[in-house]
Amino acid sequence: METKQKASYVRKIKRRCGFNEEWIVNLIGRSGGLALWWSDAITVNILFSSANVIHTSVISDVLSTPSYISFIYGPTDDADRMLCWQEVRRISNAIRKPWLCLGDFNDILSQTEKWGGQPRAWRRIRNFKCFVSDCELEDLGFHGPSFTWCNNRDSPDTVYEHLDRALGNLQLRELFPTLQVFNVDPAKSSNHHLLFIQC
């Protein structure tokens, strides 16, 4: 998750939530910052970490094979987002096992994933579709509200978008054929819905 908070504050919340382990990418100025928490019931190895990506391998008793999970925060700046997509493309070249890629991509796959404001530039939609295809990923769908983000402005300036999603490769979809993604109402302090993955 994007924290927009200092590591000390993030650790305090982690303890309240009952997690044992963590990986934190500190915020830069007043933006960014990523936090990944997990319990000691699973083994998580951090394979790559940057300002926008935490790529892991995960081992647990539930998984029949080690799997990869990449946590993404897509930058809002177009050029930075394209660099982020290049990082994930490089990661995808080494993937030969189940791979889940999820987070706030700050992009949409079609105009139907946006309501209000100016239409998204077709070039930007095309770039995101190419990124998903190049990585051999597929959107895993969802249950719940169609939009996962709101700019929290009053009408007529309200904008809703489907920015948060889960993507998976073929091996993941074969390993978990009944996998479901749920968009859960956001916490009071966030304008994003939470993603809940049920295998």
Residue pairs with C-beta under 8 A, 6 or more apart in sequence:
1 34
1 35
1 36
1 71
2 32
2 33
2 34
2 73
2 104
3 9
3 10
3 24
3 27
3 32
3 33
3 34
3 35
4 27
4 30
4 31
4 32
4 33
5 27
5 33
6 26
6 27
6 33
7 24
7 26
7 33
10 22
10 24
10 33
10 35
11 22
11 24
14 22
14 35
14 37
17 37
18 39
19 37
19 38
19 39
20 38
20 39
20 40
21 37
21 38
21 39
21 40
21 44
22 35
22 36
22 37
22 38
23 35
23 36
23 44
23 46
23 49
23 54
24 33
24 34
24 35
24 36
25 32
25 33
25 34
25 35
25 49
25 50
25 51
25 54
26 33
27 33
28 51
32 51
32 52
32 73
34 51
34 52
34 54
34 71
34 73
36 44
36 54
36 56
36 71
38 44
41 60
41 61
42 58
42 59
42 60
43 58
43 59
43 60
44 56
44 57
44 58
45 56
45 57
45 58
45 59
46 54
46 55
46 56
47 55
47 56
47 57
47 68
47 91
48 54
48 55
48 87
48 91
49 55
50 84
50 87
51 75
52 72
52 73
52 74
52 75
52 80
52 84
52 87
53 70
53 71
53 72
53 73
53 84
53 87
53 88
53 91
54 70
54 71
55 68
55 69
55 70
55 71
55 91
56 68
56 69
56 70
56 71
57 66
57 67
57 68
58 66
58 67
58 68
58 69
59 66
62 199
63 175
64 175
65 97
65 98
65 175
66 97
67 97
67 98
67 99
67 100
67 172
67 175
68 95
68 97
68 98
68 99
68 100
69 99
69 100
69 101
69 102
70 88
70 91
70 99
70 100
70 101
70 102
70 103
71 102
71 103
72 84
72 88
72 101
72 102
72 103
72 104
72 105
73 103
73 104
73 106
74 81
74 84
74 103
74 104
74 105
74 106
74 107
74 163
75 81
75 83
75 84
75 106
76 106
78 124
81 106
81 107
82 127
85 127
85 128
85 131
88 101
88 131
88 135
89 131
89 134
89 135
92 99
92 134
92 135
92 136
92 137
95 136
95 169
96 171
97 171
98 168
98 169
98 171
98 172
98 174
98 175
98 176
99 137
99 168
99 169
99 171
99 172
100 166
100 167
100 168
100 172
100 197
101 135
101 137
101 166
101 167
101 168
102 164
102 165
102 166
102 167
102 195
102 197
103 164
103 165
103 195
104 149
104 163
104 164
104 192
105 128
105 163
105 164
105 165
106 163
107 124
107 125
107 127
107 128
107 163
108 114
108 120
108 125
108 128
108 161
108 162
108 163
109 125
109 128
109 129
109 132
109 139
109 162
110 125
111 119
111 120
111 125
113 146
113 147
113 161
113 162
114 120
114 159
114 160
114 161
114 162
115 147
115 159
115 160
115 161
116 156
116 157
116 158
116 159
116 160
117 151
117 157
117 159
132 138
132 139
132 167
135 167
135 169
136 169
136 170
137 167
137 168
137 169
138 167
138 168
138 169
138 170
138 173
139 165
139 166
139 167
140 165
140 166
140 167
140 168
140 173
140 179
140 181
141 180
141 181
142 165
142 166
142 181
142 182
142 183
143 180
143 181
143 182
143 183
144 182
144 183
144 184
144 193
145 183
145 185
145 193
146 160
146 162
147 160
147 161
147 162
147 193
148 161
148 162
148 163
148 164
148 165
148 183
148 192
148 193
148 195
149 160
149 161
149 162
149 163
149 164
149 191
149 192
149 193
150 158
150 159
150 160
150 191
151 157
151 158
151 159
151 191
152 191
153 159
163 192
164 183
164 192
164 193
164 195
165 181
165 195
166 181
166 195
166 197
168 179
172 179
173 179
176 199
178 199
179 197
179 198
179 199
180 197
180 198
181 195
181 196
181 197
181 198
182 195
182 196
182 197
182 198
183 193
183 194
183 195
184 193
184 194
184 195
184 196
185 193
185 194
186 192
186 193
186 194
187 194
